[in-house]
Amino acid sequence: MTDDTPPPTPAPPRPDAPAASERGAHWERDTLERLMFATLKEQRQARIWRSVIRVAWLAFFVAMAWIIFKNDGPSHTDKTMPHTAVVEIRGEIGPGQEASAEFLLTSLRAAFEDEGSQGVVLLINSPGGSPVHAGMINDEIRRLREKHKKPVYAVVEDSCASAAYYIAAATDRIFVDKASIVGSIGVLMDGFGFVGLMDKLGVERRLMTAGENKGFLDPFSPQTPQQKAFAQSMLNQVHRQFIEVVKAGRGDRLKDTPELFSGLFWTGQQAIDLGLADQLGSIDLVARDVIKAEELVDYTRRDNVAERLAKKFGAAMGEGAVRAIQAGGFQLR
């Protein structure tokens, strides 16, 4: 039995339906248009971002130029108005620090020379540092005090130890908080020795010098008794200089105590009892009741942003090398 059903007749094409070739042309044109618009949008966004970045860089350079060339003088407009000049000594005292002789001497001269300053206050919060920088600052304070006939006082916050006290000893009076840390009149030279460890590890140190004592601070080489005695004699000499400066500055106010110059440190109240400080007091008290000029004007010279960036990015490696060389030097801390 056969199937006599005729095959289905295909539907006639719609008169408004596009031909296959025409549909393909429309698809290609739509794709190209979308790609073109996407490209134009990306280019427009890229131009906007470039403009934003350029404006941001321009603002950055304008700000840097303003910071570099702005006036870094004292924070007042009328120098003839009576005021108390303030110079801050914060952190480690030494080269490359804000509490360096370079910065502090400039600040002190400006503070003393200003005709409106009735007196100078050193606001101290420092654990110490370089005896060389401390000695330079001490000498300049005494010179400026004599030249300008202005009083200078030290006001201690948390700490005034070693090289910081070396500086404070040049002032007329020292004011402390009862919990301040004061003193540490001593000298140290610190480092490490790895000779025994190298022997255990079987490591041989190969150090060549011209001069038998040239490498006696090398941590990987043993020290002879003569070298240790030589280093100790230098420490003792600097210590004697420190003691003489303190005695010259404090005079009869110092109590005759065997441990006074042993390197120990004391609280503010103990320092008063020992004659290392004069009385309890804050910077506001000194300005109001002692100098009689309540307005405080900060003369402290500090690194501006540009200088800090230059030190960080331009001189970081050089400073690191210098610090490595100075690691074996004297420290009052």
C-alpha positions in Angstrom: 0.0 0.0 0.0 1.5 3.3 -1.1 1.2 6.8 0.3 -0.3 9.0 -2.4 -0.2 12.1 -0.2 1.5 14.9 -2.2 4.5 16.7 -0.6 3.8 20.1 1.1 4.0 23.1 -1.1 6.5 25.6 0.2 5.0 29.0 1.3 5.5 31.7 -1.2 8.0 34.4 -0.1 6.6 37.5 1.6 6.7 40.4 -0.6 8.2 42.7 2.1 10.9 40.2 3.4 14.4 41.2 2.5 16.6 38.9 0.4 19.4 37.0 2.1 22.0 39.2 0.5 20.2 42.3 1.7 20.0 40.9 5.3 23.7 40.2 5.3 24.5 43.8 4.2 22.3 45.2 7.0 24.0 43.1 9.6 27.5 44.1 8.5 26.5 47.8 8.4 25.0 47.6 11.9 28.1 45.9 13.3 30.4 48.5 11.7 28.3 51.3 13.1 28.4 49.9 16.6 32.2 49.4 16.4 32.6 53.0 15.1 30.5 54.5 17.9 32.3 52.4 20.5 35.7 53.6 19.2 34.6 57.2 19.2 33.3 56.8 22.8 36.6 55.3 23.9 38.6 58.1 22.2 36.4 60.7 23.9 36.9 59.1 27.3 40.6 58.9 26.7 40.7 62.6 25.9 38.8 63.5 29.0 41.2 61.4 31.2 44.2 63.0 29.6 42.8 66.4 30.3 42.1 65.5 33.9 45.6 64.1 34.4 47.1 67.2 32.9 45.1 69.5 35.1 46.1 67.3 38.2 49.8 67.5 37.3 49.5 71.2 36.7 47.9 71.7 40.1 50.6 69.5 41.7 53.4 71.5 40.2 51.7 74.8 41.2 51.3 73.5 44.8 54.9 72.4 44.9 56.2 75.8 43.6 54.1 77.6 46.2 55.5 75.3 49.0 59.1 75.8 47.8 58.9 79.6 47.3 56.5 80.5 50.1 57.8 82.5 53.0 59.1 80.2 55.8 59.5 82.9 58.3 57.8 83.2 61.7 54.0 82.9 61.8 53.2 86.5 62.5 52.9 89.7 60.4 53.9 92.4 62.7 57.4 91.7 64.1 57.2 94.6 66.5 54.4 93.2 68.5 55.6 91.7 71.8 55.7 87.9 71.8 57.5 84.8 73.0 59.7 83.2 70.4 59.5 79.4 70.3 62.0 77.0 68.8 61.2 73.3 68.9 63.8 70.6 69.4 62.1 67.3 68.6 63.5 63.8 67.8 67.1 62.9 67.2 69.7 65.6 67.1 72.1 65.3 64.2 72.8 65.7 60.5 69.8 65.1 58.2 67.3 65.6 61.0 65.0 68.5 61.6 66.8 68.9 65.0 70.1 69.5 63.3 72.5 72.3 63.9 71.8 73.7 60.5 68.1 74.1 61.1 68.2 75.1 64.8 70.9 77.7 64.4 68.9 79.4 61.7 65.8 79.3 63.9 67.6 80.6 67.0 69.1 83.6 65.1 65.7 84.6 63.8 64.1 84.2 67.2 66.7 86.3 69.0 67.0 89.0 66.2 63.3 89.7 66.0 62.8 93.0 67.8 59.3 91.9 69.0 60.5 88.7 70.8 60.7 89.3 74.5 62.4 86.0 75.2 63.1 82.6 73.6 61.7 79.2 74.7 63.3 76.0 73.5 60.5 73.4 73.5 62.4 70.1 73.9 61.3 66.6 73.3 64.4 64.6 72.3 66.3 61.5 73.4 69.6 63.0 72.3 72.0 62.5 69.4 75.2 64.0 68.1 77.5 65.8 70.6 78.9 67.8 67.8 75.6 69.3 66.8 74.6 69.8 70.4 77.9 71.6 71.1 77.4 73.9 68.2 73.9 74.8 69.3 75.0 75.3 72.9 77.7 77.7 71.9 75.3 79.7 69.6 72.7 80.0 72.3 75.2 81.5 74.7 76.5 83.9 72.1 73.0 85.0 71.1 71.9 85.4 74.7 74.9 87.7 75.4 74.6 89.6 72.2 70.9 90.4 72.3 70.4 90.5 76.1 67.3 88.3 75.9 66.4 85.5 78.2 66.2 82.0 76.9 64.4 79.1 78.7 64.0 75.4 78.1 60.6 73.7 78.5 60.8 69.9 78.5 57.9 67.8 77.4 58.5 64.0 77.5 62.2 63.8 77.2 65.3 65.9 77.5 68.2 63.5 77.6 71.9 63.4 76.6 72.5 65.8 73.7 69.2 67.5 74.3 70.2 68.2 77.9 73.6 69.4 76.5 71.6 72.1 74.7 69.2 72.9 77.6 72.2 73.5 79.9 72.9 76.7 77.9 69.5 78.3 78.9 68.8 80.5 81.9 66.2 78.1 83.4 64.8 74.7 82.7 61.1 73.9 83.2 59.9 70.3 83.3 56.8 68.3 83.8 56.9 66.1 86.9 56.9 63.0 84.7 59.5 64.2 82.1 62.7 62.2 81.6 65.8 64.3 82.2 69.5 63.6 82.3 71.4 60.7 80.8 74.7 62.7 80.9 77.0 60.2 79.3 78.4 59.1 75.9 78.2 55.8 74.1 79.6 54.1 71.0 77.5 51.1 70.0 77.8 48.3 67.5 77.9 44.5 67.1 80.5 41.8 67.0 80.1 38.7 64.9 83.5 37.2 65.2 82.4 34.1 67.2 79.4 33.4 65.0 81.6 33.6 61.9 84.0 31.1 63.4 81.2 28.6 64.1 79.9 29.0 60.5 83.3 28.6 59.0 83.2 32.1 57.4 86.5 33.9 56.8 86.6 37.7 57.0 88.8 39.2 54.3 89.5 42.8 55.2 92.5 44.6 53.8 93.5 48.0 55.3 96.4 50.4 55.1 97.1 51.1 58.8 96.9 48.4 61.5 94.0 50.1 63.3 92.0 51.3 60.3 89.4 48.5 60.6 89.1 48.3 64.4 85.4 49.2 64.3 84.6 46.5 61.8 82.0 44.2 63.4 83.4 41.1 61.7 87.0 41.6 63.0 88.2 41.1 66.6 89.3 44.1 68.7 92.6 44.3 70.5 92.9 45.6 74.1 94.8 48.6 72.8 92.0 49.4 70.4 89.4 49.2 73.1 91.5 51.4 75.4 91.8 54.0 72.6 88.0 54.1 72.0 87.4 54.3 75.7 89.8 57.3 76.0 87.9 59.2 73.3 84.5 58.4 75.0 86.0 59.7 78.3 87.2 62.9 76.7 83.8 63.7 75.2 82.1 62.8 78.5 84.4 65.3 80.3 83.4 68.0 77.8 79.7 67.2 78.4 80.2 67.5 82.2 82.0 70.8 81.9 79.2 72.2 79.8 76.6 71.1 82.3 78.5 72.5 85.2 79.1 75.8 83.4 75.4 76.1 82.6 73.9 75.0 85.9 76.6 76.2 88.3 75.8 76.0 92.0 72.3 74.7 91.3 73.8 71.2 90.8 73.7 68.9 93.8 76.9 67.0 94.6 75.7 63.5 93.7 78.0 60.7 92.6 75.6 59.4 90.0 74.7 62.7 88.5 77.1 62.2 85.5 76.9 58.4 85.4 74.4 58.3 82.4 71.4 57.7 84.6 68.2 59.7 83.9 65.5 60.9 86.3 61.9 62.1 86.3 61.2 65.9 86.2 60.7 66.1 89.9 63.9 64.2 90.7 65.7 66.4 88.2 64.6 69.5 90.1 65.8 67.9 93.4 69.2 67.2 91.8 69.5 70.7 90.3 69.3 69.5 86.7 66.0 71.5 86.3 64.6 74.5 88.1 60.8 74.1 88.4 57.7 72.5 87.1 56.0 74.5 84.2 54.6 74.5 80.7 55.4 76.7 77.8 52.2 78.7 78.4 53.3 79.3 82.0 56.7 80.5 80.9 55.3 82.9 78.3 52.6 84.3 80.6 54.4 84.5 84.0 58.1 84.6 83.2 58.6 86.3 79.9 55.3 88.3 80.2 54.4 87.9 76.5 51.5 85.4 76.1 51.5 85.3 72.3 53.6 82.4 71.0 55.4 82.6 67.7 57.0 79.5 66.3 60.4 80.2 64.6 61.3 76.5 64.1 62.6 75.8 60.6 61.3 72.5 59.1 61.6 70.6 55.9 58.8 71.6 53.6 57.1 69.0 51.4 59.4 69.6 48.4 62.5 69.1 50.6 61.1 66.0 52.1 60.4 64.5 48.7 63.8 65.4 47.5 65.4 63.8 50.5 63.3 60.7 50.1 63.7 60.1 46.4 66.8 61.9 45.4 69.1 61.4 48.3 67.9 58.2 50.0 70.8 56.1 48.9 73.4 58.7 49.7 71.9 59.3 53.2 71.8 55.6 53.8 75.5 55.3 53.0 76.4 58.3 55.3 74.3 56.8 58.1 76.1 53.5 57.7 79.5 55.3 58.0 78.3 57.2 61.0 76.9 54.1 62.8 80.1 53.7 64.7 80.3 57.4 65.8 79.7 58.9 69.2 76.1 59.4 70.4 74.8 61.2 73.4 71.6 59.2 74.1 
